[in-house]
Amino acid sequence: MRKILIIDDDVTALDIVDFLFEDKGYEVIRRADGLSALECVESVKPDIILIDLMMPKMNGQECIRQIRKKGLKQPIVAFTAVDDPDIHQEAVDAGCNLVLTKPCKPQALVKQIESLLAK
């Protein structure tokens, strides 16, 4: 079973993505902020990480940088409501593989995640 770590401070977004990926057979691990995600990322060993960029305590870009500093190579997808090319580029520069803007069609999100996992 593939594991997806979802990091988002919006409970509704967590619930939707959780339901979507559990329905596809993924084990879903949820965290509400970057700090708690960093505490578990090495022990959980997710196959892919889906992260919001605007969160309290630690933003997504910093969390991505910290994950990459740990030497973790799994794909990271920034999933954000912010439609700003500069912020998207910051996420890519931090080590994210793909940036998707919320809202997006559930099928499109699943397709992008599965495409990254197939590589």
Secondary structure, DSSP 4 states (H G I P E B T S, - for coil): --EEEEE-S-HHHHHHHHHHHHTTT-EEEEESSHHHHHHHHHHH--SEEEE-SS-SSS-HHHHHHHHHHTT--S-EEEEES---HHHHHHHHHHT-SEEEESS--HHHHHHHHHHHHH-
